[in-house]
Amino acid sequence: MPPEKSKIVFFDGVCHLCMGSVQFLLKHNAKEDLFFSTIGSETFFTLLPKDSFSQLPDSIIYWKEGTLYLESDAVLQLTRELQFPWPLLYCFWIFPRFLRNLIYRLIAKHRYQWFGKAEVCMVPSPNIKIRFLN
């Protein structure tokens, strides 16, 4: 599938919260149309605009069919890719982005302190490895 038609979640490969989020998305994405890649991977550098690297968060980024979603927008968009009842969380878009992102940034800033940091990236099992990109 061409990257512009893909749904790719870029994540911090050593963050326990991020890796737990990937596991959650794998479990609840019934269509199995989400793909995953670490921030800083070959796919990341190939797909995303070079001039945006310094402005991107280092926690989670969602590339959906050519559109880039960041911070709380990424999280809310991802809820729409999951089985019921998780899409109901999309209703939080009614809150102003600055408020949603304030909460998002607070969690992202303290994620290593609160959830821990792995020494190595997650190694996917053979049955889900096809959904992980370089």
C-alpha positions, 0 to 999 in steps of 0.5 A: 500500500502506498504511504499516502494511503496508509495509517501509520502510528509513529511512537517512542520505541523506548517509552513504556506508555507509548509501547503500551498504547501500541499494544492497546491499538493492536488489540482494538483495531479490528480492521488491522489497518493501522501500521506502526513505526518508531519515531526516527525510523527509516519510514519516519524520515522518508515519509514526513516533511524534512522541515517539520522534524524539529516541530514534531513531538517525540511521543506519538504522531499519526499519519492518516492517508497523507494527513499528519495528526499531532498530540491530542489530535493524534490520540482522538483520531486514533480512537476512531480506528478502534472498536466500539466503545472507544470511538466515543472518546472522539467527543473530546474534540469539543474541548479547545485544542490548547486545553487538550494539548496542555494535558497531553504535553503534561503527560508526555513530559513526565511519561518516563518518570511515571511509566518508565523507559525501556533499554531497548525497543519492543520486538513484535511477535511474528503474528503482528510483525507485518504491521511494523514498518522500518 
